[in-house]
Each structure stands twice: as C-alpha cells, then as structure tokens.
C-alpha cells in the first residue's frame, strides 16, 4: 500500500483548483523557465495578484523560483504532480475494476436459452376517486392597511 502525505495532496489539489493557477502551470509547460513578468504578461491582473498565485503554487511544491540578479524565473517541479497522479490512478483502477465487474454481471446470461425469465407483475395504477368537495379560496393572511394619519 502506498502512503500519501495528506497535507501535501491537499495543497496540490487546492493549488490546482484555481483556473488562473492552472493557466500559469500550462504556460510553464510550454517553456522550461520563464520570468515572473513574462509569465504574468497575458493575464489581466496585477503583478502582486500573480505573485500571490505563484506563492500558492510554490507552497504546494508545483513550481520552483530562482532569482538571478533582479529577475525571478519559475519552472515546474514534478514530484507533487506525481503524487497526485498516483493517488488519482489508485482510485481510477478501483472504479474501473468495480465498474467492469458490474458490467460483466449485468451482461452475463442469467437464464438458460430454453427458459424464459419470470415476468415481473406490473401493477395497474389505481384510479383516484374524485372528491365532491369544492376548494374554497383562503382568506388573505393579513388585513389591508388602513388609512395613515396626517401630520
């Protein structure tokens, strides 16, 4: 059994839950290392807002930042994504196996060729009897507002 660090997975999935952060990661897939200003260029938000997104990605371990002089470059790191994929693959195998078993069960020939499965009785919907009572209109919940005194 593979042991997972729950906090690391939580941070990874929390970081991936935001579309802006996923878009930042997609940009980093295209280029191996890119400066923060180049990374922020296509987004319609301030550089401090981009920096906050990068902080979340860094805390999750999804990116690494390296400072050279005044330029900060970002690059992808694979370990947190590998752990997330291992976790997802585990559950994908679980559900695939269970759904395959269910499909096999449903598709298997349960009755011999010369025997017809028993018919399930179909109940006829009962005819509702009509009531002789006529619906009466309910009085309003509050009385109309009276005249207001003049000042």
N, C-alpha and C positions, 0 to 999 in steps of 0.2 A: 504494500500500500504506500502510496506517495503522500508525504506530509507536506502540507502547504502552510505558509505563513499567512494567516487570515488578514492581518493588518496590511501586509504588502499587496495582497489581492484586492482588498478594499480600496487602497489608494490607487491602484492601477485602474480598476473599473470606475472609480469616481473621476479620475482624470480623463478617461475615455468617454465619459457620459456627456461632456460638453462638445457641441459641434465645432466651436472655434478651436478647441484644443485638438480635435481630430483633424481639422484642416491644417493646423500648424504641423502636426505629425506627417500628414500627407505631403506637405511641402518639403519636409526634411527627408522623405523617401526619395524625392527627385534629385536632391543634391546632398552630397556626403556631409558637408559642413557649410553652414551659411550664417552670416552675421545677423544679429537680432534686428537691426534696422532693415536689412533686405527681407528677412522673414516677415516683418510687420508690414511691409510696403503694400500688399494687396488688400489689407484689412481696413475697414472703415472704423477704426477705433484708435485711441491714443496709444502712444508708446508705453506709458505706465500700465494701461489695461493689458497690453500684450505681455508686459513683464510679469503681471500677476498670473496670467495663464502659463507662462513659462516656469514660474515658481512652482505651480501645481504639478506640471509635468516633470520638473526636476525632483520634487519631493517624492513623486511616485517612481522615480528612477528611470523614466522613459526617455529622458534626454540628459545629455551632459553638456555643460557650458564651460568654455575655455576662454580665458581673457589673454589677449595678446596686445599689449600696449593699451590703446583706448577702445579696441574692438573686441566685442564678446561674440564668439561663434558658438553655434549649437549643433549638436549631432545626436543621432538616435543611439540608444542603447537597447540591446535585445533581451537581456535577462528577464525583466518584468513581463514582457510580452510572451516570452517562452513559458513562464509560469502560468500566465493567464490561458494560453493555448492548451497547456497540459490539463488545466482544470476544465476548460470547455470540452476538450476531446474526451475526457473521462465521462462526462455527462452525455456527450453525443453518442458514445459507444453504449452507455446504459440505455438510453432511449431508443437507439436503433435496434439493439437486441430485443428489447421488450416489444417494440412495435413489429418487428419481424415475427416474433413468436405469436403475437396477436393475429397478424395477417395469416400465418400458417394455420392457426386454429380456426379462423373464420372460413378459410378457403378449403380446408380438408373435407373430404366426402364423409359425412357423418352417417349416411344411410346407405345400405346396400342397393345396388341397381334395381333389384326386383321389388324393393319395399318403398312405399311412399311415406314420407314423414307425416306424423299425425297432424291433422288440421287443428289449428287453434280456433276455438269458438270466437265468433265475432258478435259482440253484444250489440243489439239494436239500441240506438239512442231512444230514451223514453220520451214520450210526448208530454210536454209540460201542459198542465191544465191551466186554462185561462181563469183569471180571478174576476169575480164580479164587482170588486171594489174599485171605485174610481179614485185616481190620485187627486188629492186636494193641494192647492197651492199653499205653501207655507207662508206665514206672515213674516215680514222683514225682521231682522234681529234687533234693530234699533228703530226708535221712532224718529220721524223727520224733525229737523232742527226748528225750533220756534223762533219767533221774532227776536232780534237783538235790540237791547235798549239803546236809545240815542243818548249821546253825551251832551 
